[in-house]
Amino acid sequence: MLLLQRNYNSRQVTFPYKEPSWSGLPGEGYSFEVLKNGAIIENVELKGKAFYVFGRLPSCDVTMEHPSLSRYHAVVQFCKNPEESVSESGWYLYDLDSTHGTWLNKNKVKPNVYHRIRVGHVVKFGGSTRLHILQGPETDQEEESELSITEIKQQREKQKREAEVLRLAEAEQNERVRQQMTGDDGCSWGMGDDAEEEVEEGETISLKPENEELYIDDPKKALKGFYEREGCDLPEYIITDGAPGKYKCRVDLPVDGQNGEPLIAEVMISGKKKEAVVACALEACRLLDRHQLLRQAKHESRKKKAKNWEADDFYDSDEDTFLDRTGTIEKKRTKRMIQAGKADNKGDSYDTLVKKHKAVISEMEEIDAKLEQAKAAFDGDDVDALDAYMSAIKAGVMDTKTKMNLKRRLIVLRTEEMRYRKLVNIAKPASLPELKQ
């Protein structure tokens, strides 16, 4: 740091401060009222100098004998010509990296940074009980708030709650990072930095919550409102004890994920159980927000969506069973049917598996018969292909689209027939013969 030499009381003193280029002499009427134990004991005039040094040495402009003050503690600097670093004229407080710090309106200031002081602001140096209140023209006073005292208190409480929620969220994020580094989350093959999660078309997922300001103030209330709009029971928070002083909180959300499974919000934090519930509610709101389901204007109710699934035979609009060779689409459909109460989630016995296998065989034979009938309508040695096609349309024979849908369904049924045949053979009594194709 550059050192400036200045004469105090006819003595050469070197102290760590460089007068800025925007420095200048102040106008009339500025002073510090010194308040101690509720009484004004002194008045320090601020005129004739561009800056004043506060400290314990006799060479300072304002000498204070309290032992907590540094030799050169702080500077009060006046700005005459505002520049880019300082936006307006007036007095500024500059802490000289003191040992015990400087306070402005009960907030500790950052050292080596200029902080604007207005008329009525209170400055405290170190552990001294003396309060320096800046006096001056009314034009340099801070603008009064239009809020009432009650509203100001509510605003401050809101800010405290937001800070607490942010602290919990930060602790949660640190815990996640720690778990990932220690491998608590298990195997992560194929999910490295260069791996991308596949997202189904039609399902919009945002990586960052878009409306966090709507629920960060009271995430439990926001989540409760979502459950009420969905027509569901209130959220059930499951809390388990982790390490000493840590709690894990989990809530199952009444919405479907990418593969038809329910979404789950889970957090682990250090603190109280109440804090764990708040953090879990916040994570649930963020999860719903990323799926654009939290706000009522942006999502359908669960009951309405169940009706839509049933109208489409529990298939999504972009799902194509013809191209699905793994049976994933059918598994999703089965899960949706179970969640809508249209399918039984109990395990199948040997008799029920045989019935399902026979039902699949029957449907396959029915589709084969329809396709053969359609093929026969177009076959003919002496009939032109175009004439045969026109005659088939007039006779009400199925069109090409219907035939393609039947062929796709037939492929799915063949897969189901193989699966049920294997299950029947596994579940059959030992005295019965094995089921053949």
N, C-alpha and C positions, 0 to 999 in steps of 0.2 A: 504494500500500500504506500502511496505517495505521502510524504511527511511535509507538513506545512509549519513554518516558523512564524510565530506571532508574538508580539510583546504584550504581556499581562503584568500590570503593576511594575513596569520598568524592569522586568526580568525576562530573559530569553527562555521560552519554554517550547519544547517540541512535542506535538501531540498528533495522533493518527487521524487527521481529517483534512480533506482538500475542498476548499470552497468551490462550489459548482459555477458554471458559466452563467446560469440563469439567476444567480444571487443578486440581491439589491436591497436598498434600505426600505424599511416598512413605512407605511403611513402613520398618522397620529392615532392615538387612542387605544393601542394594544398594551396589555399587561397581564401578568399572572397574579391571581389572588391565591395566597397560600392558606389552605384550610387545615387545621389540626385540632382534633378532639371537638369538632363542631364549631370552632371559632376561627375567624380570620385573624391571623397573627402577622401577616406581612403582605406587601404589594410590590411585585417586581415589574418595573417599567421595561417595556420592550421598544426602545427607540434609539436611534443614533447608531445602531449596528445591524449588520445583515444577518448575523447568527450569534447565538449565545451558547456557551459551554457550561454544562452542569456536571459537577464532580466533587470529589473529596479534597482535591488540592486547593490551596489558597489562591493559586493563579487562575482558577476557573472564574468565569463571569458570575456564576451562582454557586457558592461553596456550601456544601451540605456535609455535616459531620457524622451522619449515620454510618456505622461501620460496614453496612452491606453495599454501599456505593463504591464504584471503582474510582480510581484517580481521575480518569476522564471517562465519565459515564455515558453522557448523551449530548446531542446538539439539537437546538431548536433553530431552524434555518428559514429565512424568508425568501420567497420566490417573487421576483419582480418581472422577469421576462420568461413566461412559460415556453417550454420546448416540448419535443416529442416525449421525453422521459417524464416530464412533469406537466400535467394538462392545464393547471390554472394557478393564478397568483394566490399567495397566502402563506401561512406558516406551515412548516413541516417538521416532524419529529424524526430524528436519526439516532438510533442506538449504536454506540461505538463498540459493539461486541462486548458489552459489560458482563461481569460474572453473574449477577443476580437479575439482570434484565430490566426492561422498562415496560410499563403498562399504559395503555391508552383506552380509556373507558372500560376498565377492568379486563381488557384483553392484552395479553403479552404480545409485543410487537416483534417482528423479525429484525434481527440486527443487520446493520449496513444497508438498510432499505428506507427510503423516504416515505413517511406516513402523514397524510394530510391531517392538520389540526384545525378545527373550526371553533368559533366563539361558543363557549359553553362546554367544550370538551375537557375531560379531566385526565391529567397526566400524573403518574406515580413512578418514582425512581427507586429501584431496588426494594428493600424491605422497609423503607421509611414510611411513617404514618402520615407524612405531609402530602396533601393533595394540591396540585397546581391546576387551577381552573382558568382557562384562557378568557380574557375579557377583551371586547373590541366592538366595532360597529355592527349594527344589526344585519347589514348586507352580507356579512361573513358567517352568519348563523346557518346551521343545517336546517333544511326544509322540514317543517313539521309534518308528521304523518297524519293522514286523514282518518286513520283507524282509531277506534276508541281503546281505552285501556284493556277492556275485556278482549277485544279483537286482537290486540297486540299480544296478550298473554296466550290466546289460542294459537296465533301464528307461531309463537316461540315454541309452544308444546308440539305443534305439528313438525317444526324443524327438528326438534329433539327426537321425535318418533322416526322421522325419515333417516336421521343420522344413525339411530339404533338399528333400523332395518338394513341400512347399507352396511353397518358393521357386521351384522349377522350374515348377510349375503357374502361379504368378503371372507368371513371365517369359514363359511360353507365351501366357497371356491377353493380356499387354501386346503381344506380337508380333502376335497376331491383330487387336487393335484398331488397331495401326499399319498392318497390311496393308489393313484395311477403309478406313481414312482415306486411304491413298495409292492405293486403287483396285486393289491387286494381285490381288484376287479376281475381277476382271472385272465384267461387266454384272450389275446387280442389279435389273433391271426387275421390278416387281410384288412385290418383297420388301422394301418399306420398313417403317417402324415400324407402319403400320396394316395390313400384310398378315399373314395367318395361314396357316401351312402346313396343308395338308389331310392328315389322318391317316386311313388306312383303318380301317374298323370291324374289330374283332377283333384289331387290333395295338395293344397298350397301350404307349405311349411316355411316360416320365416326363421332365419337363424338368430335374429335379434327381436326381442319383444318390441312391439310398435306403440303400445298404449300403457307403458309402465307407470306413467304419472297418474293414471286413473285408479290404480289399486295399491300403489306402494305406501300410501298413507294408512290404509287399514286392509291388508290382504285377506284377513279372516272374514270380514264383512263382504268383500267383493266375491270371494269364493262361495260364501253362503247364498248370496244373491244369484249366482250362476246355478247352484243346485236347485233353488226354488223355481227359477225359470224353466229348468229342465224337468220339473215335476218329480224330483228325486228326494230321498231322505237327506237330512243334513249330513255334511261330510264327517266321516269317522276317522279320527286321527289315532294311529297306532303308534304308541311310544314304547321303545325298549331301551334298557340301559346298556351303554357301551363301556368304554374305559371309564375309570373314575372321573366324575365331573362331566361326562359326555352323554348325550342322549341322541338316539336315532328316532326320527319321526317319519311316518309314511302315511299317505292317503291314496286310495284307489279312486281314480276319476271315472265318471260315468260316460266316457267317450271312447271311441275305437281308435286304435293306432293304425300304422301302415299295413299291418298284416291281420287286422281284425281283433287284435288283443287289446285289453283295456290299458289306458295310460296310467302310469304310477309316478307320483311325485315323492321323492325320498331325500332327506337331508340328515346330516349328523353334525352337531355343533357342540361346543363347550359352553356351558352356562346352565340355565334353569329349564325346566320342562316347558314352561310357558313360552320362553324364547324359541325353543325347538318347534313348538306348534306354529308360532308366527312365521318362522323361517320356512317351514313346510308349506304353509298356506301361500307364501310369496312364491315359492318354487312352482306350486300348482298353478297359480295365476299366470306365471311366465310361460309355463308349458302350454296352457290353454291359449294364451295370447299368440305364441309362435304358430299354433295351428289355426289361428283366427277364429276361435270359438268362444272367447270370453265375453265379448260384447254382444248384447242381445240383438243388435241390428245386423250382426255379421254371421249369425248361425241359426240353424233351424232347431226346434225343440227335439228332444230325443224321441218323443212319441211320434212326431211328424216324420222323422227320418225312418223310424221303424215301419211306418206305413209305406213309405217310398221303397224301402228294401223289399217289402212283401209284394208290392205292385210289379217290381222287376224280377220276381222270383229269386230275390236275395242275391242277384248278380249286380256288379257295378257296371256302369255304362260302357267302360272301356275294357272290360274283361272279355277275353276271347278264349273259350275252352278248346278251340281247334288247334291253337298254337301251344297250348299248355300240355306238356308231356309228363310233368311231375305231380300233377294233381293238386297244386297249390291253390288254384282258383276254387276248386271244389271244397278244399279244407276251409278257405275263407268263408265260402257260402254256408257251410255247416256251422261254423262259429256264429255267423250272423243269425242263423235260424235258431240256434240255442239261446242266444242273448235276447231274441225277440219272443222266446217262449213257443216257437213253432217246431221245435225238435227236442227229442228226449236226450238228455245228457248222460243217462245211465249206461252202464256197460251192457253189451249184447250177450245173450246166452246162445247156446248152440241152435235152439229152435228159431230165435229171431234172426240169426245169421242166415239160416237156411231159407227163411221167408224172404229176406232181402235179396239173397242170391237168385231165388226163383223169380222175384219181381224184376230184377235186372235182365234175366234171360228172357222173360216174357216181353219186356219193352224192346229188347234187341230184335226179337222175332217179328214184332209188330212193325218196327221201322224197316226191317229187311223186306217185309211184304209190301209196304208202301213204295219203297224204292223199286222193287221188281215190277210192280203194277205201273209205275210211272215210265219205267224203261220199255215195257211192252207196248205202251200207248204210242211210243215214237218209232218202234220197230215195224218194218214192213218192206218187203222186197220190191213191190210195185208202186210204192207211194213216194212222191218227191219229199225231200226233207222239210222244205218250207211248208208244203201242204200239210205234212204230218204235224208240224209245229202249230200251225193255225188251227187245225182240227182239235189238237189237244187243249189249246186255250179255250176254244168254244165249249169243249166238253167239261171244262172245269178241272183239268188235270193240274197238279202242282207246278209252280213255276221254278225257275232255276234257284232263286234265293231260298225257297223252302227246302229244296233238295239239299242244298249246301248245309243248311241248318240241321237237317236230319242226319247227314253224314258226320257232321261235327259231333252231334249228340251220340251217334253210334260209336265214335272213337272213345268218347268219355265212358260210355257204358261198358265197352270192352275192358278198359282199365279197371273199372269198378268190379266187373265180373271176376277178373283175375285176383283182385284184392279180397273179395268176399270168399272166393274159392279157397284161398290160402287160409283165411281165418276159420272157415268151416272145418278144414282139415286139422287145424290146430285145436279147435274146441270140441271136435267130435269124440264120442265115447270110443273106447278101444275096441269094442265089439262090432262097430260099424265100419263098412268099407270106405276107402278114401274116395273123395269126390274127384271125378275126372272132368276134363274139359269137354 
